[in-house]
Each structure stands twice: as structure tokens, then as C-alpha cells.
């Protein structure tokens, strides 16, 4: 039963990370839209820094998602009694 709850926890973590990544992507898109829509001057170096910082967060979350997906697949293999070699 422990393995099942671990798997379910990984599914929840995966869902949360996917939502966070989508939020990052939408926020970056909003900044890019602002570049087009804003009237008046824009301090471009600041916009670049902000977009780059948001992208770094997204990349970090994507790596975390990859690791969670690996653990989830391993948990599924374990529940199916498939061998895993360390």
C-alpha cells in the first residue's frame, strides 16, 4: 500500500509542476505581449532580465518535472513487479 500512496503523491507532484510550468509560460507570454501593446518607452534591458529570470524558473521546474516523472515510472514498474537494476 505504501507504494500506491507514493505513486499517488508523485502524480499530484507532477500535476502541480505542470500547472506551475504553464503559469510560467503564460506569464512570459504576457510580458512579450506587453512589449507590443505598451505605448511609450520601455526599458528593454529590464524587460530582458525579467523574461530571462522567469525562463530560468521555468527551466528549473521542467527539470524537477522530469525527475518526478522518472520516479513515477519507477514506482509504476515496482508496483507491476518489474525488475529494476541499480
Secondary structure, DSSP 8 states (H G I E B T S, - for coil): -HHHHHHHHHHHHHHHHHHHHHHHHHHHHHHHHHHHH--S---HHHHHHHHHHHHHHHHHHHHHHHHHHHHHHHHHHHHTT-----
